[in-house]
Amino acid sequence: MSETFLFQGPPGELLDERGLSKLRWRCRRGLLENDLLIERFFDRYAAKLTVGQARGLHALMDLADNDLLDLLLSRKEIGDGANRMETSEVLEMLRAGRIGDRGQLAG
């Protein structure tokens, strides 16, 4: 799949509909827990997602499901990388939808 939508426009520019659709497809995961948090992320932020945030989310999707879940549940932190700032920003947005103390999605 072509990821050219990630390199079109400055990081602060809103992601277009086609780019958003491709990103949603790229974010499909094998673990239900990851899928729930990612879906909640899109419910909250899809309309205002920027190109830079899309790059950060795309970088997170390169992780294995269990590694991603560890990040989402704050069991691990992200290491240094070229797009660490964009990835960290999106990770915090994703963590905002994680499971609360009573077993319900935080909201």
C-alpha positions in Angstrom: 0.0 0.0 0.0 1.3 3.5 -0.8 1.8 5.7 2.2 2.2 8.9 0.1 -0.6 10.5 2.1 1.8 10.6 5.0 4.2 12.9 3.2 1.7 15.3 1.6 1.5 18.6 3.3 3.0 20.0 6.5 2.6 18.1 9.8 0.0 20.5 11.1 -2.3 20.2 8.0 -5.5 18.2 8.4 -5.5 14.7 6.9 -7.8 14.4 3.9 -10.6 11.8 3.7 -8.6 9.5 1.4 -5.6 9.6 3.8 -7.9 9.0 6.8 -9.5 6.0 5.1 -6.1 4.5 4.3 -5.0 5.1 7.9 -8.0 3.4 9.3 -7.4 0.4 7.2 -3.7 0.3 8.3 -4.8 0.4 11.9 -6.7 -2.8 11.9 -5.2 -5.1 14.6 -5.3 -8.7 15.7 -6.0 -8.0 19.4 -9.4 -6.8 20.3 -8.1 -4.5 23.1 -6.0 -2.6 20.5 -8.9 -2.4 18.1 -11.2 -1.0 20.8 -8.7 1.7 21.8 -7.9 2.6 18.2 -11.6 2.8 17.3 -12.2 5.1 20.2 -9.2 7.2 19.0 -10.8 7.6 15.6 -14.2 8.4 17.1 -12.7 11.2 19.0 -10.0 12.6 16.6 -10.7 11.6 13.0 -12.2 15.0 12.0 -9.2 16.9 13.3 -6.3 14.4 12.7 -3.2 16.1 11.2 -0.7 14.7 8.8 1.9 14.7 11.6 -0.4 12.7 13.9 -1.1 10.3 11.0 2.7 9.7 10.7 2.9 9.0 14.4 0.0 6.6 14.4 1.4 4.9 11.3 4.7 4.4 13.2 2.9 2.8 16.1 1.1 0.4 13.7 4.5 -1.0 12.7 4.7 -2.6 16.2 3.6 -6.1 17.1 0.2 -6.3 18.7 1.5 -7.1 22.2 4.2 -4.4 22.1 1.5 -1.9 21.0 -0.8 -3.0 23.9 2.1 -2.6 26.4 2.5 1.0 25.2 -1.2 1.7 25.3 -1.5 0.4 28.8 1.7 2.4 29.9 3.6 -0.8 30.7 6.4 0.5 28.3 7.4 3.8 26.9 8.5 4.5 23.3 12.2 4.6 22.6 14.0 7.3 20.7 13.3 7.5 17.0 13.1 10.0 14.1 9.4 10.8 14.7 9.3 10.4 18.4 7.5 13.6 19.0 4.6 12.8 16.6 4.4 9.2 18.0 4.4 10.4 21.6 1.6 12.8 20.9 -0.6 10.1 19.3 0.3 7.6 22.0 -1.1 10.0 24.6 -4.2 10.5 22.6 -4.7 6.7 22.3 -4.0 6.3 26.0 -6.9 8.7 26.8 -9.3 5.9 25.7 -7.8 3.0 27.6 -9.7 0.8 30.0 -10.6 2.4 33.3 -10.3 0.9 36.8 -13.8 -0.6 36.7 -13.3 -2.5 33.4 -15.0 0.2 31.3 -13.4 2.3 28.6 -12.4 5.6 30.1 -14.4 8.5 28.6 
